[in-house]
């Protein structure tokens, strides 16, 4: 359960985060046993959790991190032994009871050096019922000077008894133009690149940073994913029908081999189909402006009704992937359906 490095200096944190509320909690000295950070993906829940952990343990004791004391530096660098992050295991879509029990074994002993130990459960809404019941026992009798942060996109899957023990803090979705501004002003991206990335990521800043290669935790080749995938999709859509099925299955195989990229890949495909849909009437509004001429050529050989059917098939595929259907089988079905549709 390692803690990944993250930049949490107050002056660099996005202004949309609820930092004033978190600062107030620290200043009052009334640290809740559990907080629920609720909001869409990519809205800064992890950044806020690190900010709160730093503020609770900062030697300057101002209610905000000083970023110069030993505690603040260790948390920012991901080296603090008492900051525990927990989430779904690799390539899994649930948090299991064994993970919660393992965490429980860690916090059963005293903290190493923190004034307040943090346990942050990312994607807490993916805990299965057994895991939630195990966590509930810890929330009912929390270890001394240990607080929990549950970061979740949805609250419905969480037990009412867990929700009742959490102080809820809501995180708001960002508009694409807000993400574009952040990419330009805070990360130095040029406006054209920021337009493409923000249009692909929607309200998810984390995804925007991944696709732009700005998230240092991600592999460098993720930045190249967009260009490669759009070229592959365009090649697939221009392949003769009797060959397109084979090309689609090959693309499915390549994507399925990298399950950690599926979420971003689906976001990219979504923007491609959206661009085809609006290309005729609003060409200046498409996301992938660098592929405008290619898209125009493809739109000449596919009818508008066919493009709408692509979008329907895409949404059905997204639902299947979200319901834990097999990735390879689901993508095979998607690309074969696209190739067979008249």
VEXDRENKE-272638 format. One record per residue (C-alpha): residue number from 1; residue in three letters; x, y, z. Coordinates in steps of 0.001 Angstrom, whole numbers, plus 500000, padded with zeros to 6 digits. Each point is the difference from the previous one (the first is absolute). Layout:
BEGIN
(kedo NUM ALA (X Y Z))
...
***
This chain:
BEGIN
(kedo 1 UNK (500000 500000 500000))
(kedo 2 UNK (502670 502515 499042))
(kedo 3 UNK (499372 503691 499833))
(kedo 4 UNK (500779 501498 496614))
(kedo 5 UNK (501883 503308 499850))
(kedo 6 UNK (497828 503035 499424))
(kedo 7 UNK (500403 503752 499942))
(kedo 8 UNK (497830 501543 502694))
(kedo 9 UNK (501309 503509 500481))
(kedo 10 UNK (496969 502234 500753))
(kedo 11 UNK (500991 502526 497349))
(kedo 12 UNK (499998 497308 497283))
(kedo 13 UNK (496802 498216 500980))
(kedo 14 UNK (496977 500762 497786))
(kedo 15 UNK (497702 502679 501382))
(kedo 16 UNK (496912 497830 499525))
(kedo 17 UNK (501011 497611 502809))
(kedo 18 UNK (498135 500447 503331))
(kedo 19 UNK (503197 500942 501809))
(kedo 20 UNK (498425 502664 502213))
(kedo 21 UNK (497640 497440 501537))
(kedo 22 UNK (502866 497588 500628))
(kedo 23 UNK (502118 502788 501482))
(kedo 24 UNK (497158 500957 502348))
(kedo 25 UNK (499724 496405 501238))
(kedo 26 UNK (503712 499925 500840))
(kedo 27 UNK (499930 503414 501683))
(kedo 28 UNK (497135 498962 502288))
(kedo 29 UNK (501970 496939 501083))
(kedo 30 UNK (496938 497809 499523))
(kedo 31 UNK (501301 497412 497551))
(kedo 32 UNK (497147 497638 499003))
(kedo 33 UNK (500538 496265 500179))
(kedo 34 UNK (498931 499772 496361))
(kedo 35 UNK (499396 502313 497062))
(kedo 36 UNK (498260 499212 496731))
(kedo 37 UNK (501451 501779 496964))
(kedo 38 UNK (497234 499677 497424))
(kedo 39 UNK (500183 501130 496391))
(kedo 40 UNK (500697 499065 496379))
(kedo 41 UNK (503368 498514 498999))
(kedo 42 UNK (502897 502372 499560))
(kedo 43 UNK (498665 502734 502283))
(kedo 44 UNK (502943 500067 502409))
(kedo 45 UNK (498895 497656 502778))
(kedo 46 UNK (503460 498475 500383))
(kedo 47 UNK (501676 503424 499991))
(kedo 48 UNK (497589 501180 502683))
(kedo 49 UNK (500675 496890 502099))
(kedo 50 UNK (503735 500681 499907))
(kedo 51 UNK (499407 503677 500819))
(kedo 52 UNK (497894 498995 503020))
(kedo 53 UNK (502554 497426 501179))
(kedo 54 UNK (502772 502588 499757))
(kedo 55 UNK (497937 502624 501806))
(kedo 56 UNK (499192 497595 502852))
(kedo 57 UNK (503666 499136 500474))
(kedo 58 UNK (501726 503279 499105))
(kedo 59 UNK (502500 501170 502630))
(kedo 60 UNK (499081 503632 499285))
(kedo 61 UNK (496472 499304 501291))
(kedo 62 UNK (498244 502620 497833))
(kedo 63 UNK (497163 497883 498638))
(kedo 64 UNK (501748 499852 496619))
(kedo 65 UNK (503172 498197 498894))
(kedo 66 UNK (503204 502017 500261))
(kedo 67 UNK (501726 497638 497528))
(kedo 68 UNK (503323 500608 501744))
(kedo 69 UNK (499814 497858 503147))
(kedo 70 UNK (501111 496349 499996))
(kedo 71 UNK (496446 498692 500193))
(kedo 72 UNK (498707 502066 497067))
(kedo 73 UNK (502978 499036 497849))
(kedo 74 UNK (499632 496286 500736))
(kedo 75 UNK (496302 500002 499153))
(kedo 76 UNK (500564 501978 496803))
(kedo 77 UNK (502792 497620 498942))
(kedo 78 UNK (497920 496900 500771))
(kedo 79 UNK (502454 498857 502667))
(kedo 80 UNK (497947 500356 503176))
(kedo 81 UNK (499457 496593 501653))
(kedo 82 UNK (496675 500988 501565))
(kedo 83 UNK (498204 501110 496833))
(kedo 84 UNK (498160 496961 498638))
(kedo 85 UNK (498299 499913 496612))
(kedo 86 UNK (497728 497106 499112))
(kedo 87 UNK (498113 499290 496771))
(kedo 88 UNK (499007 497210 497620))
(kedo 89 UNK (502810 497542 499313))
(kedo 90 UNK (501587 500043 496544))
(kedo 91 UNK (497502 499224 497234))
(kedo 92 UNK (497238 499462 502568))
(kedo 93 UNK (496752 501901 500336))
(kedo 94 UNK (499335 499342 503676))
(kedo 95 UNK (501620 500590 503365))
(kedo 96 UNK (499951 496685 501830))
(kedo 97 UNK (499660 499126 503663))
(kedo 98 UNK (503576 498679 500005))
(kedo 99 UNK (501262 503477 499094))
(kedo 100 UNK (498007 501582 502827))
(kedo 101 UNK (501232 497382 502461))
(kedo 102 UNK (503597 500571 498910))
(kedo 103 UNK (499556 503719 500596))
(kedo 104 UNK (498391 499250 503368))
(kedo 105 UNK (503064 498030 501029))
(kedo 106 UNK (502217 502972 499194))
(kedo 107 UNK (498005 502562 501967))
(kedo 108 UNK (499566 497676 502988))
(kedo 109 UNK (503478 501058 501101))
(kedo 110 UNK (501009 503530 500933))
(kedo 111 UNK (500898 502511 497321))
(kedo 112 UNK (503710 500311 499297))
(kedo 113 UNK (500359 503771 500198))
(kedo 114 UNK (496831 501791 498883))
(kedo 115 UNK (497887 502043 502365))
(kedo 116 UNK (497043 498819 497904))
(kedo 117 UNK (500223 496902 497848))
(kedo 118 UNK (497964 500037 496774))
(kedo 119 UNK (498336 497106 498221))
(kedo 120 UNK (498677 501088 496594))
(kedo 121 UNK (497796 497492 498181))
(kedo 122 UNK (499828 501002 496346))
(kedo 123 UNK (496973 498825 498025))
(kedo 124 UNK (498363 499085 503297))
(kedo 125 UNK (496741 499359 498142))
(kedo 126 UNK (501672 496882 498536))
(kedo 127 UNK (500240 498258 503375))
(kedo 128 UNK (497981 496807 499971))
(kedo 129 UNK (497475 499455 502845))
(kedo 130 UNK (502408 497869 502034))
(kedo 131 UNK (502700 502651 499754))
(kedo 132 UNK (497555 502718 501043))
(kedo 133 UNK (498911 498052 503065))
(kedo 134 UNK (503628 499474 500989))
(kedo 135 UNK (500666 503726 499600))
(kedo 136 UNK (496887 500877 501978))
(kedo 137 UNK (501419 498267 503075))
(kedo 138 UNK (503105 502183 499755))
(kedo 139 UNK (497918 503160 499618))
(kedo 140 UNK (497980 499050 503080))
(kedo 141 UNK (503177 499603 502073))
(kedo 142 UNK (502712 501931 498152))
(kedo 143 UNK (503605 499788 501163))
(kedo 144 UNK (501154 503029 501958))
(kedo 145 UNK (501136 502976 497888))
(kedo 146 UNK (499139 498250 496738))
(kedo 147 UNK (497530 501410 497498))
(kedo 148 UNK (498496 498479 496868))
(kedo 149 UNK (499293 501714 496688))
(kedo 150 UNK (497619 498202 497663))
(kedo 151 UNK (500273 501359 496457))
(kedo 152 UNK (497034 498962 497865))
(kedo 153 UNK (498264 500909 496780))
(kedo 154 UNK (496702 498507 501193))
(kedo 155 UNK (498391 499721 503409))
(kedo 156 UNK (497210 497530 499180))
(kedo 157 UNK (502241 496892 500256))
(kedo 158 UNK (501185 500991 503493))
(kedo 159 UNK (498208 498735 503089))
(kedo 160 UNK (497819 502613 501746))
(kedo 161 UNK (501804 499166 503237))
(kedo 162 UNK (503314 500954 498389))
(kedo 163 UNK (498599 503211 498526))
(kedo 164 UNK (498578 501011 503376))
(kedo 165 UNK (503477 499830 501536))
(kedo 166 UNK (501641 502224 497391))
(kedo 167 UNK (500142 503757 499660))
(kedo 168 UNK (499159 500569 496345))
(kedo 169 UNK (501898 502453 497807))
(kedo 170 UNK (498876 500400 496398))
(kedo 171 UNK (502326 500565 497044))
(kedo 172 UNK (498632 501691 496895))
(kedo 173 UNK (500540 498935 496402))
(kedo 174 UNK (502068 502285 497800))
(kedo 175 UNK (498930 501294 496615))
(kedo 176 UNK (502250 499230 497031))
(kedo 177 UNK (500951 503681 499664))
(kedo 178 UNK (501081 500060 503664))
(kedo 179 UNK (502264 497000 499454))
(kedo 180 UNK (501399 501693 496902))
(kedo 181 UNK (500822 503089 502071))
(kedo 182 UNK (501719 497884 502675))
(kedo 183 UNK (502071 498159 497377))
(kedo 184 UNK (501101 503287 498442))
(kedo 185 UNK (500601 502116 503102))
(kedo 186 UNK (501283 497415 502504))
(kedo 187 UNK (501681 497489 497700))
(kedo 188 UNK (501084 502146 497054))
(kedo 189 UNK (498230 498102 497217))
(kedo 190 UNK (499392 501845 496762))
(kedo 191 UNK (496312 500903 499372))
(kedo 192 UNK (499513 497551 497109))
(kedo 193 UNK (501315 497012 501961))
(kedo 194 UNK (498044 501064 503083))
(kedo 195 UNK (496826 500221 497878))
(kedo 196 UNK (500451 496444 498734))
(kedo 197 UNK (500855 498531 503394))
(kedo 198 UNK (497232 501822 501896))
(kedo 199 UNK (497440 498990 497392))
(kedo 200 UNK (501014 496367 500349))
(kedo 201 UNK (500115 499946 503794))
(kedo 202 UNK (496729 501863 500567))
(kedo 203 UNK (499810 500846 503718))
(kedo 204 UNK (502817 497644 501040))
(kedo 205 UNK (503175 501962 500744))
(kedo 206 UNK (501907 496842 500944))
(kedo 207 UNK (499256 498532 496587))
(kedo 208 UNK (501047 503240 498323))
(kedo 209 UNK (503361 499841 501788))
(kedo 210 UNK (500438 496362 498999))
(kedo 211 UNK (499221 500609 496339))
(kedo 212 UNK (502298 503002 499845))
(kedo 213 UNK (502855 498129 501668))
(kedo 214 UNK (500052 502482 502894))
(kedo 215 UNK (499237 497450 502709))
(kedo 216 UNK (503425 498751 501054))
(kedo 217 UNK (498448 496875 501522))
(kedo 218 UNK (498905 498792 496556))
(kedo 219 UNK (502071 498281 497335))
(kedo 220 UNK (501373 502370 497321))
(kedo 221 UNK (498348 498025 497183))
(kedo 222 UNK (496548 500947 501282))
(kedo 223 UNK (500579 503408 498420))
(kedo 224 UNK (500293 498282 496613))
(kedo 225 UNK (496842 497952 500499))
(kedo 226 UNK (497668 502588 498468))
(kedo 227 UNK (501890 500450 496723))
(kedo 228 UNK (500545 496264 499554))
(kedo 229 UNK (496400 499068 500791))
(kedo 230 UNK (498388 502628 497750))
(kedo 231 UNK (502205 498884 497113))
(kedo 232 UNK (498972 496382 500657))
(kedo 233 UNK (496304 500907 500171))
(kedo 234 UNK (500226 501994 496771))
(kedo 235 UNK (501784 497103 498319))
(kedo 236 UNK (497332 497613 501241))
(kedo 237 UNK (497170 502202 498704))
(kedo 238 UNK (501574 500236 496533))
(kedo 239 UNK (500860 496299 499659))
(kedo 240 UNK (497889 498025 497474))
(kedo 241 UNK (497155 498166 501681))
(kedo 242 UNK (501343 496507 499281))
(kedo 243 UNK (503217 500902 501860))
(kedo 244 UNK (498754 502373 502707))
(kedo 245 UNK (498865 497208 502318))
(kedo 246 UNK (503540 498633 500239))
(kedo 247 UNK (501430 503483 500554))
(kedo 248 UNK (497398 500653 502706))
(kedo 249 UNK (500853 496769 501826))
(kedo 250 UNK (503678 500893 499854))
(kedo 251 UNK (499294 503428 501494))
(kedo 252 UNK (497909 498337 502713))
(kedo 253 UNK (502914 497690 500790))
(kedo 254 UNK (502453 502893 500295))
(kedo 255 UNK (497730 502025 502293))
(kedo 256 UNK (499077 497015 502180))
(kedo 257 UNK (503679 499300 500576))
(kedo 258 UNK (500275 503341 501839))
(kedo 259 UNK (496965 500067 502326))
(kedo 260 UNK (501394 503009 501850))
(kedo 261 UNK (499453 502030 496811))
(kedo 262 UNK (496412 498938 499269))
(kedo 263 UNK (498359 502929 501816))
(kedo 264 UNK (502067 502563 498116))
(kedo 265 UNK (499600 498117 496706))
(kedo 266 UNK (496217 500062 500284))
(kedo 267 UNK (500089 503746 500699))
(kedo 268 UNK (502046 500513 496833))
(kedo 269 UNK (497641 497885 497881))
(kedo 270 UNK (497063 501981 501416))
(kedo 271 UNK (501478 503271 498753))
(kedo 272 UNK (500665 498525 496546))
(kedo 273 UNK (496369 498957 499561))
(kedo 274 UNK (498810 503318 501432))
(kedo 275 UNK (502173 501859 497502))
(kedo 276 UNK (498543 498015 497099))
(kedo 277 UNK (496515 500833 501274))
(kedo 278 UNK (500491 503795 500033))
(kedo 279 UNK (502563 500303 497213))
(kedo 280 UNK (497553 500962 497251))
(kedo 281 UNK (498320 502831 501904))
(kedo 282 UNK (502620 501195 502519))
(kedo 283 UNK (503481 499060 498765))
(kedo 284 UNK (501575 502662 502212))
(kedo 285 UNK (498578 498292 503106))
(kedo 286 UNK (501614 496604 499557))
(kedo 287 UNK (502516 498859 502610))
(kedo 288 UNK (502593 498330 497800))
(kedo 289 UNK (500833 502969 497787))
(kedo 290 UNK (503299 498451 498936))
(kedo 291 UNK (498037 497214 498261))
(kedo 292 UNK (497463 502298 498312))
(kedo 293 UNK (500975 499196 496411))
(kedo 294 UNK (500054 496253 500666))
(kedo 295 UNK (496588 500149 501675))
(kedo 296 UNK (498578 501906 497038))
(kedo 297 UNK (501173 497266 497629))
(kedo 298 UNK (498502 497265 502173))
(kedo 299 UNK (496679 501833 500357))
(kedo 300 UNK (499624 499878 496214))
(kedo 301 UNK (499805 496199 499994))
(kedo 302 UNK (497752 499525 503039))
(kedo 303 UNK (496437 501275 500360))
(kedo 304 UNK (498785 502042 502962))
(kedo 305 UNK (497645 497192 501058))
(kedo 306 UNK (502949 497600 500059))
(kedo 307 UNK (501939 502375 502238))
(kedo 308 UNK (497039 500180 502398))
(kedo 309 UNK (499960 496202 500120))
(kedo 310 UNK (503711 500011 500841))
(kedo 311 UNK (499220 502242 502959))
(kedo 312 UNK (497219 497668 501171))
(kedo 313 UNK (502338 497003 499783))
(kedo 314 UNK (502655 501958 501870))
(kedo 315 UNK (497671 500839 502907))
(kedo 316 UNK (498911 496354 500237))
(kedo 317 UNK (503657 498989 500158))
(kedo 318 UNK (500716 502513 502768))
(kedo 319 UNK (497147 498536 502051))
(kedo 320 UNK (501297 496459 499527))
(kedo 321 UNK (503500 500991 501066))
(kedo 322 UNK (498610 501776 503067))
(kedo 323 UNK (498034 496873 500965))
(kedo 324 UNK (503196 497926 500173))
(kedo 325 UNK (499428 498171 496721))
(kedo 326 UNK (503149 498442 498559))
(kedo 327 UNK (502057 502747 498372))
(kedo 328 UNK (501263 498004 497009))
(kedo 329 UNK (496606 498477 499199))
(kedo 330 UNK (498251 503371 500361))
(kedo 331 UNK (502465 501790 497719))
(kedo 332 UNK (499889 497139 497460))
(kedo 333 UNK (496243 500380 499858))
(kedo 334 UNK (500259 503783 499656))
(kedo 335 UNK (502432 500046 497086))
(kedo 336 UNK (498310 497112 498209))
(kedo 337 UNK (496651 501791 500312))
(kedo 338 UNK (501530 503132 498495))
(kedo 339 UNK (501483 498053 497102))
(kedo 340 UNK (496799 498072 499224))
(kedo 341 UNK (497597 502933 500163))
(kedo 342 UNK (498642 501146 496635))
***
